Amino acid sequence: MRDTVDSDARSHTSYVLGMLFCRFISENLTAYLNQQDSSLFLTKGRRRPARLARILYMSTLSVADARAQFSKLVESAASTHERFDVTRNGDRVAVLMGADDYDALLDTLDVLSDSEAMADLREAQESLARGESFSEAEVRAAVKRRLSA
């Protein structure tokens, strides 16, 4: 019995921490990415449009409404990337989002939690800012050489 209680408590704690982290990421990552200097997107003196993160509109509905519209909500989450806050007695208790969005969120968390990957990203951004990059033709030629070797 004790093992079950401990397991349930750990599961609940993991769930709560996960939800808090997801909320933190959705509120702060977009602002951070959108504030980055667009000069990081220079490639050999040519400016490319920056790809900005966008958190799409998030609808809020009760558990009863979500239950009544569940199939429609799942379709909308999967096809439009809309996210749905689900509330019980006015308190936010769950979020419904498409599987692709969830996978992307996990991938983002994985990269953000890897200090080596973040250092590599910063180094790559600095190299781009200094104009140290390869053209598409140079990359294609290098791949072709590697494949033929």
TORPA-4810 file (N, C-alpha, C, O; in nm, 3 decimals):
<nodes>
NODE_1_0.083_-0.119_0.000_0.000_0.000_0.000_0.087_0.125_0.000_0.058_0.221_-0.072_M
NODE_2_0.192_0.124_0.081_0.280_0.240_0.091_0.344_0.271_-0.044_0.356_0.388_-0.082_R
NODE_3_0.387_0.165_-0.118_0.449_0.186_-0.249_0.352_0.252_-0.346_0.392_0.337_-0.425_D
NODE_4_0.225_0.215_-0.340_0.123_0.274_-0.427_0.104_0.421_-0.396_0.095_0.503_-0.487_T
NODE_5_0.098_0.455_-0.268_0.082_0.593_-0.227_0.202_0.675_-0.271_0.186_0.784_-0.326_V
NODE_6_0.325_0.623_-0.248_0.446_0.694_-0.290_0.447_0.713_-0.441_0.482_0.820_-0.490_D
NODE_7_0.409_0.609_-0.514_0.406_0.617_-0.660_0.305_0.720_-0.708_0.333_0.798_-0.799_S
NODE_8_0.185_0.722_-0.646_0.083_0.819_-0.682_0.130_0.961_-0.651_0.106_1.053_-0.729_D
NODE_9_0.196_0.979_-0.537_0.245_1.112_-0.500_0.352_1.159_-0.597_0.353_1.275_-0.638_A
NODE_10_0.444_1.067_-0.636_0.548_1.103_-0.733_0.486_1.136_-0.868_0.528_1.232_-0.933_R
NODE_11_0.385_1.059_-0.910_0.319_1.086_-1.038_0.252_1.222_-1.035_0.261_1.298_-1.131_S
NODE_12_0.183_1.252_-0.925_0.115_1.380_-0.914_0.217_1.494_-0.912_0.197_1.597_-0.977_H
NODE_13_0.324_1.477_-0.838_0.428_1.579_-0.832_0.489_1.601_-0.970_0.509_1.715_-1.010_T
NODE_14_0.518_1.494_-1.042_0.573_1.506_-1.178_0.475_1.577_-1.269_0.514_1.662_-1.349_S
NODE_15_0.348_1.544_-1.256_0.245_1.607_-1.338_0.239_1.758_-1.310_0.237_1.839_-1.403_Y
NODE_16_0.235_1.793_-1.183_0.226_1.935_-1.147_0.348_2.010_-1.195_0.336_2.118_-1.253_V
NODE_17_0.467_1.954_-1.171_0.589_2.021_-1.216_0.591_2.034_-1.368_0.633_2.136_-1.421_L
NODE_18_0.547_1.930_-1.436_0.541_1.935_-1.582_0.449_2.043_-1.631_0.482_2.116_-1.725_G
NODE_19_0.331_2.055_-1.569_0.236_2.158_-1.609_0.291_2.298_-1.582_0.276_2.388_-1.664_M
NODE_20_0.355_2.316_-1.467_0.414_2.445_-1.435_0.524_2.481_-1.535_0.536_2.596_-1.578_L
NODE_21_0.605_2.382_-1.570_0.713_2.407_-1.664_0.659_2.440_-1.802_0.709_2.531_-1.868_F
NODE_22_0.556_2.368_-1.846_0.493_2.397_-1.976_0.439_2.539_-1.978_0.454_2.610_-2.077_C
NODE_23_0.376_2.579_-1.869_0.321_2.714_-1.862_0.434_2.817_-1.866_0.423_2.919_-1.933_R
NODE_24_0.542_2.789_-1.792_0.657_2.879_-1.792_0.714_2.893_-1.933_0.742_3.003_-1.979_F
NODE_25_0.731_2.780_-2.001_0.787_2.782_-2.136_0.696_2.861_-2.229_0.743_2.946_-2.305_I
NODE_26_0.566_2.833_-2.225_0.475_2.902_-2.317_0.472_3.052_-2.293_0.455_3.129_-2.387_S
NODE_27_0.489_3.094_-2.169_0.483_3.237_-2.138_0.616_3.308_-2.163_0.616_3.427_-2.195_E
NODE_28_0.727_3.239_-2.148_0.857_3.305_-2.154_0.939_3.275_-2.278_1.014_3.362_-2.324_N
NODE_29_0.928_3.158_-2.334_1.011_3.123_-2.450_0.975_3.209_-2.570_1.064_3.254_-2.642_L
NODE_30_0.849_3.231_-2.593_0.808_3.312_-2.707_0.864_3.453_-2.695_0.919_3.506_-2.792_T
NODE_31_0.852_3.512_-2.578_0.904_3.648_-2.558_1.055_3.650_-2.580_1.107_3.742_-2.643_A
NODE_32_1.125_3.551_-2.530_1.270_3.545_-2.546_1.308_3.534_-2.693_1.393_3.610_-2.741_Y
NODE_33_1.247_3.441_-2.764_1.281_3.420_-2.905_1.245_3.541_-2.990_1.320_3.577_-3.080_L
NODE_34_1.134_3.603_-2.963_1.092_3.717_-3.042_1.176_3.842_-3.015_1.178_3.933_-3.098_N
NODE_35_1.247_3.848_-2.902_1.330_3.963_-2.870_1.473_3.948_-2.922_1.551_4.043_-2.914_Q
NODE_36_1.509_3.831_-2.975_1.646_3.811_-3.021_1.677_3.904_-3.136_1.591_3.936_-3.218_Q
NODE_37_1.802_3.948_-3.142_1.849_4.039_-3.246_1.837_3.970_-3.381_1.890_3.861_-3.400_D
NODE_38_1.768_4.033_-3.475_1.752_3.972_-3.606_1.884_3.963_-3.681_1.891_3.896_-3.784_S
NODE_39_1.990_4.029_-3.632_2.120_4.016_-3.698_2.175_3.875_-3.686_2.268_3.838_-3.758_S
NODE_40_2.120_3.795_-3.594_2.163_3.657_-3.584_2.125_3.578_-3.709_2.176_3.468_-3.731_L
NODE_41_2.037_3.634_-3.789_1.989_3.564_-3.906_2.057_3.615_-4.034_2.003_3.597_-4.143_F
NODE_42_2.175_3.678_-4.020_2.251_3.721_-4.136_2.330_3.604_-4.191_2.390_3.528_-4.116_L
NODE_43_2.330_3.590_-4.322_2.409_3.487_-4.386_2.485_3.552_-4.501_2.424_3.592_-4.600_T
NODE_44_2.615_3.562_-4.488_2.700_3.624_-4.589_2.642_3.756_-4.637_2.632_3.780_-4.757_K
NODE_45_2.604_3.841_-4.542_2.556_3.973_-4.575_2.412_3.980_-4.624_2.359_4.089_-4.644_G
NODE_46_2.347_3.866_-4.643_2.208_3.863_-4.686_2.119_3.841_-4.567_2.141_3.747_-4.490_R
NODE_47_2.021_3.924_-4.550_1.932_3.909_-4.436_1.820_3.813_-4.472_1.753_3.830_-4.574_R
NODE_48_1.801_3.712_-4.389_1.689_3.619_-4.405_1.585_3.655_-4.302_1.618_3.703_-4.194_R
NODE_49_1.459_3.633_-4.334_1.357_3.664_-4.233_1.375_3.574_-4.111_1.398_3.453_-4.124_P
NODE_50_1.364_3.633_-3.994_1.375_3.557_-3.869_1.250_3.472_-3.851_1.139_3.517_-3.881_A
NODE_51_1.268_3.351_-3.803_1.153_3.266_-3.772_1.117_3.291_-3.628_1.194_3.258_-3.538_R
NODE_52_1.001_3.348_-3.606_0.958_3.381_-3.471_0.865_3.275_-3.417_0.785_3.217_-3.490_L
NODE_53_0.877_3.250_-3.289_0.787_3.156_-3.224_0.655_3.224_-3.198_0.650_3.343_-3.166_A
NODE_54_0.548_3.150_-3.211_0.417_3.204_-3.182_0.337_3.102_-3.103_0.326_2.986_-3.143_R
NODE_55_0.283_3.146_-2.993_0.191_3.063_-2.919_0.052_3.103_-2.965_0.010_3.218_-2.947_I
NODE_56_-0.019_3.010_-3.023_-0.149_3.041_-3.078_-0.251_3.062_-2.968_-0.227_3.032_-2.851_L
NODE_57_-0.364_3.114_-3.008_-0.473_3.143_-2.915_-0.509_3.019_-2.834_-0.513_2.908_-2.888_Y
NODE_58_-0.535_3.038_-2.708_-0.569_2.928_-2.620_-0.709_2.951_-2.566_-0.733_3.047_-2.493_M
NODE_59_-0.801_2.863_-2.602_-0.939_2.873_-2.555_-0.951_2.809_-2.418_-0.877_2.716_-2.386_S
NODE_60_-1.043_2.858_-2.338_-1.068_2.802_-2.206_-1.210_2.749_-2.202_-1.304_2.818_-2.241_T
NODE_61_-1.226_2.626_-2.153_-1.359_2.569_-2.139_-1.363_2.474_-2.020_-1.260_2.425_-1.973_L
NODE_62_-1.483_2.450_-1.974_-1.501_2.364_-1.857_-1.486_2.217_-1.896_-1.490_2.183_-2.014_S
NODE_63_-1.468_2.132_-1.796_-1.459_1.989_-1.820_-1.585_1.939_-1.890_-1.577_1.859_-1.983_V
NODE_64_-1.702_1.987_-1.847_-1.828_1.944_-1.908_-1.834_1.983_-2.055_-1.875_1.902_-2.140_A
NODE_65_-1.794_2.106_-2.087_-1.793_2.149_-2.227_-1.690_2.071_-2.308_-1.716_2.033_-2.422_D
NODE_66_-1.574_2.047_-2.249_-1.470_1.970_-2.318_-1.519_1.828_-2.347_-1.494_1.775_-2.455_A
NODE_67_-1.586_1.769_-2.251_-1.638_1.634_-2.268_-1.740_1.631_-2.383_-1.738_1.539_-2.465_R
NODE_68_-1.827_1.729_-2.387_-1.932_1.734_-2.489_-1.874_1.756_-2.630_-1.932_1.710_-2.729_A
NODE_69_-1.760_1.826_-2.637_-1.702_1.861_-2.767_-1.569_1.791_-2.793_-1.493_1.834_-2.880_Q
NODE_70_-1.540_1.685_-2.720_-1.406_1.627_-2.720_-1.354_1.595_-2.860_-1.242_1.632_-2.894_F
NODE_71_-1.432_1.528_-2.940_-1.387_1.489_-3.074_-1.352_1.612_-3.158_-1.251_1.613_-3.227_S
NODE_72_-1.435_1.714_-3.152_-1.411_1.839_-3.225_-1.286_1.909_-3.175_-1.208_1.961_-3.254_K
NODE_73_-1.267_1.909_-3.044_-1.149_1.974_-2.985_-1.020_1.904_-3.027_-0.921_1.969_-3.059_L
NODE_74_-1.023_1.771_-3.026_-0.905_1.695_-3.066_-0.871_1.725_-3.212_-0.755_1.747_-3.246_V
NODE_75_-0.971_1.727_-3.297_-0.949_1.758_-3.439_-0.891_1.899_-3.455_-0.797_1.919_-3.532_E
NODE_76_-0.946_1.994_-3.383_-0.897_2.132_-3.390_-0.754_2.143_-3.339_-0.671_2.211_-3.400_S
NODE_77_-0.725_2.078_-3.229_-0.589_2.082_-3.173_-0.488_2.021_-3.271_-0.377_2.071_-3.286_A
NODE_78_-0.527_1.913_-3.337_-0.437_1.845_-3.430_-0.420_1.924_-3.560_-0.309_1.928_-3.614_A
NODE_79_-0.525_1.985_-3.609_-0.518_2.049_-3.741_-0.483_2.197_-3.737_-0.421_2.247_-3.831_S
NODE_80_-0.519_2.268_-3.632_-0.494_2.413_-3.627_-0.391_2.453_-3.523_-0.355_2.571_-3.515_T
NODE_81_-0.344_2.359_-3.444_-0.246_2.384_-3.337_-0.304_2.469_-3.224_-0.230_2.525_-3.144_H
NODE_82_-0.435_2.478_-3.218_-0.498_2.550_-3.107_-0.482_2.468_-2.980_-0.481_2.345_-2.983_E
NODE_83_-0.469_2.538_-2.870_-0.458_2.472_-2.740_-0.579_2.510_-2.657_-0.633_2.620_-2.670_R
NODE_84_-0.621_2.417_-2.571_-0.741_2.439_-2.492_-0.709_2.421_-2.344_-0.660_2.315_-2.303_F
NODE_85_-0.737_2.523_-2.265_-0.731_2.514_-2.120_-0.862_2.453_-2.074_-0.969_2.496_-2.116_D
NODE_86_-0.854_2.353_-1.989_-0.975_2.289_-1.935_-0.981_2.321_-1.786_-0.883_2.304_-1.713_V
NODE_87_-1.097_2.369_-1.744_-1.113_2.409_-1.603_-1.217_2.323_-1.533_-1.311_2.272_-1.594_T
NODE_88_-1.198_2.308_-1.403_-1.295_2.241_-1.317_-1.321_2.336_-1.201_-1.229_2.375_-1.129_R
NODE_89_-1.447_2.373_-1.183_-1.483_2.469_-1.079_-1.402_2.598_-1.090_-1.367_2.658_-0.988_N
NODE_90_-1.373_2.639_-1.213_-1.300_2.762_-1.237_-1.149_2.752_-1.228_-1.079_2.848_-1.261_G
NODE_91_-1.098_2.637_-1.184_-0.953_2.620_-1.172_-0.899_2.547_-1.295_-0.958_2.449_-1.341_D
NODE_92_-0.789_2.594_-1.346_-0.724_2.530_-1.461_-0.670_2.394_-1.419_-0.589_2.385_-1.326_R
NODE_93_-0.716_2.286_-1.487_-0.675_2.152_-1.446_-0.606_2.072_-1.556_-0.538_1.974_-1.527_V
NODE_94_-0.622_2.112_-1.683_-0.560_2.037_-1.792_-0.546_2.125_-1.915_-0.610_2.230_-1.927_A
NODE_95_-0.461_2.080_-2.005_-0.443_2.146_-2.133_-0.454_2.039_-2.241_-0.392_1.933_-2.232_V
NODE_96_-0.533_2.069_-2.343_-0.545_1.979_-2.458_-0.469_2.043_-2.572_-0.495_2.157_-2.610_L
NODE_97_-0.374_1.968_-2.628_-0.296_2.018_-2.740_-0.267_1.903_-2.835_-0.272_1.787_-2.795_M
NODE_98_-0.235_1.936_-2.960_-0.205_1.834_-3.058_-0.077_1.760_-3.025_0.012_1.814_-2.960_G
NODE_99_-0.068_1.636_-3.071_0.049_1.552_-3.045_0.176_1.614_-3.105_0.282_1.607_-3.043_A
NODE_100_0.166_1.673_-3.224_0.283_1.736_-3.285_0.335_1.852_-3.199_0.455_1.868_-3.182_D
NODE_101_0.242_1.932_-3.146_0.282_2.043_-3.060_0.346_1.992_-2.932_0.444_2.049_-2.884_D
NODE_102_0.289_1.886_-2.876_0.344_1.827_-2.754_0.485_1.773_-2.779_0.576_1.796_-2.699_Y
NODE_103_0.503_1.702_-2.892_0.635_1.648_-2.925_0.736_1.761_-2.945_0.851_1.751_-2.901_D
NODE_104_0.693_1.869_-3.011_0.782_1.984_-3.032_0.820_2.047_-2.899_0.934_2.090_-2.880_A
NODE_105_0.725_2.054_-2.807_0.752_2.109_-2.674_0.855_2.023_-2.601_0.948_2.075_-2.539_L
NODE_106_0.838_1.891_-2.608_0.935_1.801_-2.543_1.074_1.815_-2.606_1.174_1.816_-2.535_L
NODE_107_1.079_1.826_-2.739_1.207_1.845_-2.806_1.273_1.975_-2.763_1.394_1.980_-2.739_D
NODE_108_1.194_2.080_-2.752_1.246_2.210_-2.707_1.300_2.201_-2.566_1.409_2.251_-2.536_T
NODE_109_1.225_2.136_-2.478_1.271_2.119_-2.339_1.400_2.039_-2.334_1.489_2.067_-2.254_L
NODE_110_1.409_1.937_-2.420_1.529_1.854_-2.424_1.651_1.938_-2.462_1.756_1.926_-2.400_D
NODE_111_1.637_2.021_-2.564_1.748_2.105_-2.607_1.781_2.209_-2.501_1.899_2.229_-2.468_V
NODE_112_1.679_2.275_-2.446_1.703_2.378_-2.345_1.768_2.323_-2.219_1.839_2.396_-2.149_L
NODE_113_1.745_2.196_-2.189_1.802_2.138_-2.068_1.942_2.080_-2.091_2.006_2.035_-1.996_S
NODE_114_1.989_2.080_-2.216_2.120_2.026_-2.250_2.218_2.142_-2.264_2.215_2.215_-2.363_D
NODE_115_2.306_2.159_-2.164_2.397_2.274_-2.164_2.493_2.270_-2.283_2.529_2.375_-2.337_S
NODE_116_2.536_2.151_-2.325_2.624_2.141_-2.441_2.552_2.186_-2.568_2.609_2.259_-2.649_E
NODE_117_2.428_2.143_-2.585_2.351_2.182_-2.704_2.329_2.332_-2.706_2.338_2.394_-2.812_A
NODE_118_2.299_2.391_-2.591_2.278_2.536_-2.584_2.408_2.610_-2.616_2.406_2.713_-2.684_M
NODE_119_2.521_2.560_-2.567_2.650_2.623_-2.598_2.677_2.614_-2.748_2.725_2.710_-2.808_A
NODE_120_2.647_2.498_-2.809_2.664_2.482_-2.954_2.575_2.579_-3.031_2.617_2.636_-3.131_D
NODE_121_2.451_2.597_-2.984_2.359_2.691_-3.051_2.411_2.834_-3.043_2.408_2.908_-3.141_L
NODE_122_2.459_2.873_-2.925_2.513_3.009_-2.909_2.635_3.028_-3.000_2.649_3.133_-3.064_R
NODE_123_2.722_2.927_-3.006_2.840_2.935_-3.092_2.798_2.946_-3.240_2.857_3.022_-3.316_E
NODE_124_2.698_2.870_-3.279_2.649_2.876_-3.417_2.590_3.013_-3.449_2.613_3.067_-3.557_A
NODE_125_2.515_3.069_-3.356_2.458_3.202_-3.377_2.568_3.307_-3.390_2.559_3.397_-3.473_Q
NODE_126_2.671_3.295_-3.308_2.784_3.388_-3.316_2.857_3.374_-3.449_2.898_3.474_-3.508_E
NODE_127_2.873_3.251_-3.497_2.938_3.228_-3.627_2.856_3.290_-3.739_2.911_3.352_-3.830_S
NODE_128_2.725_3.273_-3.732_2.638_3.334_-3.833_2.649_3.486_-3.830_2.653_3.550_-3.935_L
NODE_129_2.653_3.543_-3.710_2.663_3.688_-3.696_2.793_3.740_-3.755_2.798_3.852_-3.806_A
NODE_130_2.899_3.659_-3.748_3.028_3.698_-3.805_3.034_3.670_-3.956_3.134_3.700_-4.021_R
NODE_131_2.927_3.611_-4.010_2.924_3.580_-4.153_2.994_3.450_-4.188_3.023_3.424_-4.304_G
NODE_132_3.020_3.369_-4.088_3.089_3.241_-4.111_2.985_3.133_-4.137_2.944_3.061_-4.046_E
NODE_133_2.943_3.122_-4.261_2.845_3.020_-4.296_2.872_2.971_-4.437_2.956_3.027_-4.508_S
NODE_134_2.801_2.868_-4.478_2.817_2.809_-4.610_2.692_2.836_-4.692_2.582_2.842_-4.639_F
NODE_135_2.711_2.851_-4.822_2.597_2.868_-4.911_2.532_2.732_-4.934_2.589_2.628_-4.903_S
NODE_136_2.411_2.736_-4.988_2.341_2.611_-5.020_2.424_2.528_-5.117_2.432_2.406_-5.102_E
NODE_137_2.485_2.591_-5.217_2.565_2.519_-5.316_2.686_2.450_-5.250_2.721_2.338_-5.285_A
NODE_138_2.749_2.520_-5.154_2.863_2.462_-5.084_2.821_2.340_-5.001_2.892_2.240_-4.997_E
NODE_139_2.707_2.350_-4.936_2.658_2.238_-4.855_2.622_2.120_-4.946_2.658_2.006_-4.916_V
NODE_140_2.553_2.148_-5.056_2.517_2.040_-5.150_2.642_1.970_-5.204_2.645_1.848_-5.214_R
NODE_141_2.745_2.047_-5.239_2.868_1.989_-5.291_2.937_1.902_-5.185_2.988_1.795_-5.216_A
NODE_142_2.938_1.949_-5.060_3.001_1.873_-4.952_2.925_1.742_-4.927_2.988_1.638_-4.905_A
NODE_143_2.793_1.747_-4.929_2.712_1.626_-4.909_2.736_1.529_-5.024_2.750_1.409_-5.003_V
NODE_144_2.740_1.582_-5.146_2.762_1.497_-5.263_2.898_1.427_-5.254_2.908_1.308_-5.283_K
NODE_145_3.002_1.502_-5.214_3.137_1.443_-5.197_3.134_1.333_-5.092_3.195_1.227_-5.111_R
NODE_146_3.065_1.358_-4.983_3.059_1.258_-4.875_2.987_1.134_-4.916_3.029_1.023_-4.883_R
NODE_147_2.877_1.151_-4.989_2.799_1.034_-5.033_2.873_0.951_-5.137_2.856_0.829_-5.143_L
NODE_148_2.953_1.016_-5.219_3.026_0.943_-5.324_3.154_0.881_-5.271_3.215_0.799_-5.339_S
NODE_149_3.197_0.917_-5.152_3.322_0.863_-5.095_3.305_0.725_-5.038_3.401_0.667_-4.987_A
</nodes>
